Amino acid sequence: MPPATDRTPLLENGNGAEPPKPFFRRLAATLSAEGQPSWLRSYKFFFFGSYVNLLLLFVPLSFLSHFLDWDAALRFSFSFIAIMPLAALLGTATEQLSLKLGQTLSGLLNASFGNAVEIIVGIAALMQGELRIVQTSLLGSILSNLLLVLGCSFLAGGLTVSESNFQVTAAQASSSLMTLACITLVIPAAYHSAKAHTGGLEGGANVTSIAPIISQLDPKLELGLDAGSAHGLKIISRGTAILLLLVYIAYLYFQLKTHAYLYVAESQAEEEEEPEMSIPAAGSALLLVTVITSFCADYLVASIEETAERYSIPKPFIGLILLPIVANAAEHVTSVWMAMKNKMELTIGICVGSSIQIAAFVVPLLVIVGWVTHHDLTLFFADFETIVLFVSVLLVNFLIQDGKSNYMEGLMLVTLYLVIALAFWVS
């Protein structure tokens, strides 16, 4: 050992710190993902890990039908079916990234990409000026999660176990936020109704149904309102959208940090799941599928108008019932499977949590995107749709407030969904 001098470091490794590696070497180390599954193994799992991915054959058919201008029904059907496996792949990539990123980052990732299909379809419809499709598809996603998916989960779980239990406080906090989001849709509808009735329109007229006709006859009247009232509706919608986004951020902090223990199942003694994909592979797969989904969504929205007219399918029915089936197919299967395993916390988290994401994050986000791109999307939904959402949230609140579920409660939720679907078919 050399003798100590005035240049000898006090700590053994004081001057032995390795110099920082060059940027490209660090980039190569990240991309190589040492100690993680290889790129080949990751993509093999990604594309061949589920039989649902056989439906990816419809992706090239969706592109071909659009560029070759096939019949509207074929364009709609191919794009419709193509988005189903793409939605499942988005979920897989998000889940694989979440396994390595920790609770907070994975929570933010799920919040961002949990409803990626709804965001992509919504933006595609918004850019094409299909504001009603944007509204009905988002409302349909909320109703689908709250009534159909949760109802089927309660039904399947009730047939396996006579009664299931879940954390009441967390469920009530989630349902309360859902109620708040619902009320923010009631207020613009009430404002519109009050202004329309005092703005020269006859009291007995159905303002919602004749609004498009009024707008065409007189450009100064928008949504059946004069210019001042329409401007007020936009201010209410945009201000509410910003506030809802802030509340949603606070909810994420509540769920992931301060009160995370409320969202953890009591019996959580399972082994930690090993990732099947490396972080770079999962990230690149997420980006790739997002881009492909955006094209398929664009082709789907472009074919809706012609399909609805040629085959006499009501556009509200397409937006409210058919489009949410595309986006929620993977969630539906996962939620029912978790309920059959008696994991009701996960089921409530998937169904109610996804509805909250749409109502408090996706809807306000699209209102702000519309504001920036000069597409005047507002939080004013038709009166009938607002009432339907309100009674649906009310029923869900009643059923989950006791912290127990059974097959009868599931049957009630599914029945209400079918009644709503019937009402929109004849609308």
Contacts in CASP RR format, 6 or more apart in sequence:
PFRMAT RR
TARGET T0000
AUTHOR 0000-0000-0000
METHOD contacts of the structure
MODEL  1
MPPATDRTPLLENGNGAEPPKPFFRRLAATLSAEGQPSWLRSYKFFFFGS
YVNLLLLFVPLSFLSHFLDWDAALRFSFSFIAIMPLAALLGTATEQLSLK
LGQTLSGLLNASFGNAVEIIVGIAALMQGELRIVQTSLLGSILSNLLLVL
GCSFLAGGLTVSESNFQVTAAQASSSLMTLACITLVIPAAYHSAKAHTGG
LEGGANVTSIAPIISQLDPKLELGLDAGSAHGLKIISRGTAILLLLVYIA
YLYFQLKTHAYLYVAESQAEEEEEPEMSIPAAGSALLLVTVITSFCADYL
VASIEETAERYSIPKPFIGLILLPIVANAAEHVTSVWMAMKNKMELTIGI
CVGSSIQIAAFVVPLLVIVGWVTHHDLTLFFADFETIVLFVSVLLVNFLI
QDGKSNYMEGLMLVTLYLVIALAFWVS
9 15 0 8 1.000
9 16 0 8 1.000
21 29 0 8 1.000
30 280 0 8 1.000
31 280 0 8 1.000
33 39 0 8 1.000
33 278 0 8 1.000
33 279 0 8 1.000
33 280 0 8 1.000
33 281 0 8 1.000
36 100 0 8 1.000
36 275 0 8 1.000
36 278 0 8 1.000
36 279 0 8 1.000
37 45 0 8 1.000
37 275 0 8 1.000
37 276 0 8 1.000
37 277 0 8 1.000
37 278 0 8 1.000
37 281 0 8 1.000
38 278 0 8 1.000
39 278 0 8 1.000
39 280 0 8 1.000
39 281 0 8 1.000
41 276 0 8 1.000
42 276 0 8 1.000
42 277 0 8 1.000
42 278 0 8 1.000
42 281 0 8 1.000
42 282 0 8 1.000
42 285 0 8 1.000
43 277 0 8 1.000
43 281 0 8 1.000
43 285 0 8 1.000
45 276 0 8 1.000
45 277 0 8 1.000
46 89 0 8 1.000
46 92 0 8 1.000
46 93 0 8 1.000
46 277 0 8 1.000
46 281 0 8 1.000
46 282 0 8 1.000
46 285 0 8 1.000
47 53 0 8 1.000
47 56 0 8 1.000
50 88 0 8 1.000
50 92 0 8 1.000
52 84 0 8 1.000
52 85 0 8 1.000
52 88 0 8 1.000
52 330 0 8 1.000
53 85 0 8 1.000
53 88 0 8 1.000
53 89 0 8 1.000
54 85 0 8 1.000
55 81 0 8 1.000
55 82 0 8 1.000
55 84 0 8 1.000
55 85 0 8 1.000
56 82 0 8 1.000
56 85 0 8 1.000
56 86 0 8 1.000
58 78 0 8 1.000
58 81 0 8 1.000
58 82 0 8 1.000
58 85 0 8 1.000
59 82 0 8 1.000
59 85 0 8 1.000
59 86 0 8 1.000
59 292 0 8 1.000
59 296 0 8 1.000
61 78 0 8 1.000
61 82 0 8 1.000
62 75 0 8 1.000
62 78 0 8 1.000
62 79 0 8 1.000
62 82 0 8 1.000
62 295 0 8 1.000
62 296 0 8 1.000
62 299 0 8 1.000
62 300 0 8 1.000
63 295 0 8 1.000
63 299 0 8 1.000
64 70 0 8 1.000
65 74 0 8 1.000
65 75 0 8 1.000
65 78 0 8 1.000
65 79 0 8 1.000
65 299 0 8 1.000
66 75 0 8 1.000
66 79 0 8 1.000
66 299 0 8 1.000
66 302 0 8 1.000
66 303 0 8 1.000
72 303 0 8 1.000
72 306 0 8 1.000
72 307 0 8 1.000
72 310 0 8 1.000
73 307 0 8 1.000
73 310 0 8 1.000
73 311 0 8 1.000
75 299 0 8 1.000
75 300 0 8 1.000
75 302 0 8 1.000
75 303 0 8 1.000
75 307 0 8 1.000
76 300 0 8 1.000
76 303 0 8 1.000
76 304 0 8 1.000
76 307 0 8 1.000
79 296 0 8 1.000
79 297 0 8 1.000
79 299 0 8 1.000
79 300 0 8 1.000
79 303 0 8 1.000
80 300 0 8 1.000
80 322 0 8 1.000
80 326 0 8 1.000
82 296 0 8 1.000
83 117 0 8 1.000
83 121 0 8 1.000
83 293 0 8 1.000
83 296 0 8 1.000
83 297 0 8 1.000
83 300 0 8 1.000
83 326 0 8 1.000
83 327 0 8 1.000
84 326 0 8 1.000
84 329 0 8 1.000
84 330 0 8 1.000
86 117 0 8 1.000
86 289 0 8 1.000
86 292 0 8 1.000
86 293 0 8 1.000
86 296 0 8 1.000
87 116 0 8 1.000
87 117 0 8 1.000
87 293 0 8 1.000
87 326 0 8 1.000
87 327 0 8 1.000
87 328 0 8 1.000
87 329 0 8 1.000
87 330 0 8 1.000
88 329 0 8 1.000
88 330 0 8 1.000
89 285 0 8 1.000
89 289 0 8 1.000
90 113 0 8 1.000
90 114 0 8 1.000
90 116 0 8 1.000
90 117 0 8 1.000
90 286 0 8 1.000
90 289 0 8 1.000
90 290 0 8 1.000
90 293 0 8 1.000
91 113 0 8 1.000
91 114 0 8 1.000
91 330 0 8 1.000
93 277 0 8 1.000
93 282 0 8 1.000
93 283 0 8 1.000
93 285 0 8 1.000
93 286 0 8 1.000
93 289 0 8 1.000
94 109 0 8 1.000
94 110 0 8 1.000
94 113 0 8 1.000
94 114 0 8 1.000
94 116 0 8 1.000
94 286 0 8 1.000
96 275 0 8 1.000
96 276 0 8 1.000
96 277 0 8 1.000
96 282 0 8 1.000
97 106 0 8 1.000
97 109 0 8 1.000
97 279 0 8 1.000
97 282 0 8 1.000
97 283 0 8 1.000
97 286 0 8 1.000
98 105 0 8 1.000
98 106 0 8 1.000
98 107 0 8 1.000
98 109 0 8 1.000
98 110 0 8 1.000
99 106 0 8 1.000
99 273 0 8 1.000
99 274 0 8 1.000
99 275 0 8 1.000
100 275 0 8 1.000
100 279 0 8 1.000
101 109 0 8 1.000
101 279 0 8 1.000
103 256 0 8 1.000
103 260 0 8 1.000
104 256 0 8 1.000
104 257 0 8 1.000
107 252 0 8 1.000
107 256 0 8 1.000
108 252 0 8 1.000
108 256 0 8 1.000
111 248 0 8 1.000
111 252 0 8 1.000
111 357 0 8 1.000
111 361 0 8 1.000
113 286 0 8 1.000
113 290 0 8 1.000
114 354 0 8 1.000
114 357 0 8 1.000
115 141 0 8 1.000
115 327 0 8 1.000
115 354 0 8 1.000
115 357 0 8 1.000
115 358 0 8 1.000
115 361 0 8 1.000
115 362 0 8 1.000
116 290 0 8 1.000
116 293 0 8 1.000
117 293 0 8 1.000
117 297 0 8 1.000
117 326 0 8 1.000
117 327 0 8 1.000
118 137 0 8 1.000
118 138 0 8 1.000
118 141 0 8 1.000
118 327 0 8 1.000
118 358 0 8 1.000
118 362 0 8 1.000
119 362 0 8 1.000
119 365 0 8 1.000
119 366 0 8 1.000
120 290 0 8 1.000
120 293 0 8 1.000
120 294 0 8 1.000
120 297 0 8 1.000
121 137 0 8 1.000
121 297 0 8 1.000
121 300 0 8 1.000
121 301 0 8 1.000
121 323 0 8 1.000
121 326 0 8 1.000
121 327 0 8 1.000
122 133 0 8 1.000
122 134 0 8 1.000
122 137 0 8 1.000
122 138 0 8 1.000
122 297 0 8 1.000
122 301 0 8 1.000
122 366 0 8 1.000
123 294 0 8 1.000
123 366 0 8 1.000
123 369 0 8 1.000
124 294 0 8 1.000
124 297 0 8 1.000
124 298 0 8 1.000
124 300 0 8 1.000
124 301 0 8 1.000
125 131 0 8 1.000
125 133 0 8 1.000
125 134 0 8 1.000
125 137 0 8 1.000
125 301 0 8 1.000
126 134 0 8 1.000
126 366 0 8 1.000
126 369 0 8 1.000
126 370 0 8 1.000
126 373 0 8 1.000
126 375 0 8 1.000
126 377 0 8 1.000
127 373 0 8 1.000
127 375 0 8 1.000
128 298 0 8 1.000
128 301 0 8 1.000
128 302 0 8 1.000
129 375 0 8 1.000
130 301 0 8 1.000
130 304 0 8 1.000
130 305 0 8 1.000
131 375 0 8 1.000
131 376 0 8 1.000
131 377 0 8 1.000
132 315 0 8 1.000
132 316 0 8 1.000
133 301 0 8 1.000
133 304 0 8 1.000
133 315 0 8 1.000
133 318 0 8 1.000
133 319 0 8 1.000
133 323 0 8 1.000
134 366 0 8 1.000
134 377 0 8 1.000
135 377 0 8 1.000
135 381 0 8 1.000
135 385 0 8 1.000
136 315 0 8 1.000
136 316 0 8 1.000
136 318 0 8 1.000
136 319 0 8 1.000
136 320 0 8 1.000
136 323 0 8 1.000
136 385 0 8 1.000
137 319 0 8 1.000
137 320 0 8 1.000
137 323 0 8 1.000
137 324 0 8 1.000
138 358 0 8 1.000
138 362 0 8 1.000
138 363 0 8 1.000
138 366 0 8 1.000
139 320 0 8 1.000
139 381 0 8 1.000
139 385 0 8 1.000
139 388 0 8 1.000
139 389 0 8 1.000
140 319 0 8 1.000
140 320 0 8 1.000
140 321 0 8 1.000
140 323 0 8 1.000
140 324 0 8 1.000
141 323 0 8 1.000
141 324 0 8 1.000
141 327 0 8 1.000
141 328 0 8 1.000
141 354 0 8 1.000
141 355 0 8 1.000
141 358 0 8 1.000
142 355 0 8 1.000
142 358 0 8 1.000
142 359 0 8 1.000
142 389 0 8 1.000
142 392 0 8 1.000
143 320 0 8 1.000
143 324 0 8 1.000
143 388 0 8 1.000
143 389 0 8 1.000
143 392 0 8 1.000
143 417 0 8 1.000
143 420 0 8 1.000
144 324 0 8 1.000
144 325 0 8 1.000
144 328 0 8 1.000
144 417 0 8 1.000
145 328 0 8 1.000
145 331 0 8 1.000
145 350 0 8 1.000
145 351 0 8 1.000
145 352 0 8 1.000
145 353 0 8 1.000
145 354 0 8 1.000
145 355 0 8 1.000
145 358 0 8 1.000
146 178 0 8 1.000
146 351 0 8 1.000
146 352 0 8 1.000
146 355 0 8 1.000
146 392 0 8 1.000
146 393 0 8 1.000
146 396 0 8 1.000
146 413 0 8 1.000
147 392 0 8 1.000
147 395 0 8 1.000
147 396 0 8 1.000
147 413 0 8 1.000
147 414 0 8 1.000
147 416 0 8 1.000
147 417 0 8 1.000
147 420 0 8 1.000
148 328 0 8 1.000
148 332 0 8 1.000
148 413 0 8 1.000
148 414 0 8 1.000
148 417 0 8 1.000
149 328 0 8 1.000
149 331 0 8 1.000
149 332 0 8 1.000
149 335 0 8 1.000
149 336 0 8 1.000
149 350 0 8 1.000
149 351 0 8 1.000
150 335 0 8 1.000
150 347 0 8 1.000
150 348 0 8 1.000
150 351 0 8 1.000
150 352 0 8 1.000
150 396 0 8 1.000
150 410 0 8 1.000
150 413 0 8 1.000
151 409 0 8 1.000
151 410 0 8 1.000
151 411 0 8 1.000
151 412 0 8 1.000
151 413 0 8 1.000
151 414 0 8 1.000
151 417 0 8 1.000
152 332 0 8 1.000
152 335 0 8 1.000
152 336 0 8 1.000
152 410 0 8 1.000
152 414 0 8 1.000
153 335 0 8 1.000
153 336 0 8 1.000
153 338 0 8 1.000
153 339 0 8 1.000
153 347 0 8 1.000
153 351 0 8 1.000
153 410 0 8 1.000
154 164 0 8 1.000
154 339 0 8 1.000
154 399 0 8 1.000
154 405 0 8 1.000
154 406 0 8 1.000
154 407 0 8 1.000
154 409 0 8 1.000
154 410 0 8 1.000
154 413 0 8 1.000
155 407 0 8 1.000
155 410 0 8 1.000
155 411 0 8 1.000
155 414 0 8 1.000
156 336 0 8 1.000
156 339 0 8 1.000
156 340 0 8 1.000
157 164 0 8 1.000
157 339 0 8 1.000
157 340 0 8 1.000
157 342 0 8 1.000
157 405 0 8 1.000
157 407 0 8 1.000
158 164 0 8 1.000
158 339 0 8 1.000
158 405 0 8 1.000
158 406 0 8 1.000
158 407 0 8 1.000
159 407 0 8 1.000
160 339 0 8 1.000
160 340 0 8 1.000
160 342 0 8 1.000
161 342 0 8 1.000
162 406 0 8 1.000
163 404 0 8 1.000
163 405 0 8 1.000
163 406 0 8 1.000
164 339 0 8 1.000
164 342 0 8 1.000
164 344 0 8 1.000
164 404 0 8 1.000
164 405 0 8 1.000
164 406 0 8 1.000
165 344 0 8 1.000
165 403 0 8 1.000
165 404 0 8 1.000
166 344 0 8 1.000
166 345 0 8 1.000
166 347 0 8 1.000
166 348 0 8 1.000
166 400 0 8 1.000
166 403 0 8 1.000
166 404 0 8 1.000
166 405 0 8 1.000
167 262 0 8 1.000
167 263 0 8 1.000
167 265 0 8 1.000
167 266 0 8 1.000
167 345 0 8 1.000
167 403 0 8 1.000
168 401 0 8 1.000
168 402 0 8 1.000
168 403 0 8 1.000
169 262 0 8 1.000
170 259 0 8 1.000
170 262 0 8 1.000
170 263 0 8 1.000
170 345 0 8 1.000
170 348 0 8 1.000
171 348 0 8 1.000
171 352 0 8 1.000
171 400 0 8 1.000
171 401 0 8 1.000
171 403 0 8 1.000
172 400 0 8 1.000
172 401 0 8 1.000
173 254 0 8 1.000
173 259 0 8 1.000
173 262 0 8 1.000
174 348 0 8 1.000
174 349 0 8 1.000
174 352 0 8 1.000
174 353 0 8 1.000
174 356 0 8 1.000
175 352 0 8 1.000
175 393 0 8 1.000
175 396 0 8 1.000
175 397 0 8 1.000
175 400 0 8 1.000
175 401 0 8 1.000
177 247 0 8 1.000
177 251 0 8 1.000
177 356 0 8 1.000
177 360 0 8 1.000
178 352 0 8 1.000
178 355 0 8 1.000
178 356 0 8 1.000
178 359 0 8 1.000
178 393 0 8 1.000
178 396 0 8 1.000
178 397 0 8 1.000
179 393 0 8 1.000
179 397 0 8 1.000
180 247 0 8 1.000
180 360 0 8 1.000
181 244 0 8 1.000
181 356 0 8 1.000
181 359 0 8 1.000
181 360 0 8 1.000
181 363 0 8 1.000
182 359 0 8 1.000
182 389 0 8 1.000
182 390 0 8 1.000
182 393 0 8 1.000
184 240 0 8 1.000
184 244 0 8 1.000
184 379 0 8 1.000
185 379 0 8 1.000
185 381 0 8 1.000
185 386 0 8 1.000
185 389 0 8 1.000
186 386 0 8 1.000
186 390 0 8 1.000
187 236 0 8 1.000
187 240 0 8 1.000
187 379 0 8 1.000
188 233 0 8 1.000
188 236 0 8 1.000
188 237 0 8 1.000
188 240 0 8 1.000
188 378 0 8 1.000
188 379 0 8 1.000
188 380 0 8 1.000
188 381 0 8 1.000
189 380 0 8 1.000
189 381 0 8 1.000
189 382 0 8 1.000
189 383 0 8 1.000
189 386 0 8 1.000
191 232 0 8 1.000
191 233 0 8 1.000
191 236 0 8 1.000
191 380 0 8 1.000
192 207 0 8 1.000
192 223 0 8 1.000
192 225 0 8 1.000
192 233 0 8 1.000
192 380 0 8 1.000
193 207 0 8 1.000
193 383 0 8 1.000
195 225 0 8 1.000
195 226 0 8 1.000
195 229 0 8 1.000
195 233 0 8 1.000
196 207 0 8 1.000
196 224 0 8 1.000
196 225 0 8 1.000
196 229 0 8 1.000
197 203 0 8 1.000
197 207 0 8 1.000
199 225 0 8 1.000
199 226 0 8 1.000
199 229 0 8 1.000
201 207 0 8 1.000
201 214 0 8 1.000
201 224 0 8 1.000
207 224 0 8 1.000
208 382 0 8 1.000
208 383 0 8 1.000
208 384 0 8 1.000
210 224 0 8 1.000
211 223 0 8 1.000
211 224 0 8 1.000
214 221 0 8 1.000
214 224 0 8 1.000
215 221 0 8 1.000
215 222 0 8 1.000
215 223 0 8 1.000
215 224 0 8 1.000
220 226 0 8 1.000
220 227 0 8 1.000
221 230 0 8 1.000
222 230 0 8 1.000
222 376 0 8 1.000
223 230 0 8 1.000
223 233 0 8 1.000
223 378 0 8 1.000
223 380 0 8 1.000
224 230 0 8 1.000
225 233 0 8 1.000
233 378 0 8 1.000
233 380 0 8 1.000
234 371 0 8 1.000
234 376 0 8 1.000
234 378 0 8 1.000
236 378 0 8 1.000
236 379 0 8 1.000
237 367 0 8 1.000
237 377 0 8 1.000
237 378 0 8 1.000
237 379 0 8 1.000
237 380 0 8 1.000
238 367 0 8 1.000
238 368 0 8 1.000
238 371 0 8 1.000
240 364 0 8 1.000
240 379 0 8 1.000
241 363 0 8 1.000
241 364 0 8 1.000
241 365 0 8 1.000
241 367 0 8 1.000
241 368 0 8 1.000
241 379 0 8 1.000
242 364 0 8 1.000
242 368 0 8 1.000
244 359 0 8 1.000
244 360 0 8 1.000
244 361 0 8 1.000
244 363 0 8 1.000
244 364 0 8 1.000
245 360 0 8 1.000
245 361 0 8 1.000
245 364 0 8 1.000
245 365 0 8 1.000
245 368 0 8 1.000
247 360 0 8 1.000
248 356 0 8 1.000
248 357 0 8 1.000
248 360 0 8 1.000
248 361 0 8 1.000
248 364 0 8 1.000
251 356 0 8 1.000
251 360 0 8 1.000
255 262 0 8 1.000
255 263 0 8 1.000
263 345 0 8 1.000
263 349 0 8 1.000
264 345 0 8 1.000
265 343 0 8 1.000
265 345 0 8 1.000
265 346 0 8 1.000
275 282 0 8 1.000
277 285 0 8 1.000
300 323 0 8 1.000
300 326 0 8 1.000
304 315 0 8 1.000
304 318 0 8 1.000
304 319 0 8 1.000
305 315 0 8 1.000
307 313 0 8 1.000
307 318 0 8 1.000
308 314 0 8 1.000
308 315 0 8 1.000
308 318 0 8 1.000
314 424 0 8 1.000
314 425 0 8 1.000
314 426 0 8 1.000
314 427 0 8 1.000
316 424 0 8 1.000
316 427 0 8 1.000
317 421 0 8 1.000
317 424 0 8 1.000
317 425 0 8 1.000
317 427 0 8 1.000
320 385 0 8 1.000
320 420 0 8 1.000
320 421 0 8 1.000
320 424 0 8 1.000
321 421 0 8 1.000
321 424 0 8 1.000
321 425 0 8 1.000
328 354 0 8 1.000
331 350 0 8 1.000
331 351 0 8 1.000
331 354 0 8 1.000
334 350 0 8 1.000
335 346 0 8 1.000
335 347 0 8 1.000
335 350 0 8 1.000
335 351 0 8 1.000
338 344 0 8 1.000
338 346 0 8 1.000
338 347 0 8 1.000
338 350 0 8 1.000
339 347 0 8 1.000
344 405 0 8 1.000
348 400 0 8 1.000
352 396 0 8 1.000
352 400 0 8 1.000
363 379 0 8 1.000
366 377 0 8 1.000
367 377 0 8 1.000
367 378 0 8 1.000
367 379 0 8 1.000
369 375 0 8 1.000
369 377 0 8 1.000
370 376 0 8 1.000
370 377 0 8 1.000
371 377 0 8 1.000
381 389 0 8 1.000
384 423 0 8 1.000
384 427 0 8 1.000
388 420 0 8 1.000
388 423 0 8 1.000
391 416 0 8 1.000
392 416 0 8 1.000
392 420 0 8 1.000
395 412 0 8 1.000
395 413 0 8 1.000
395 416 0 8 1.000
396 413 0 8 1.000
399 405 0 8 1.000
399 409 0 8 1.000
399 410 0 8 1.000
399 412 0 8 1.000
399 413 0 8 1.000
END
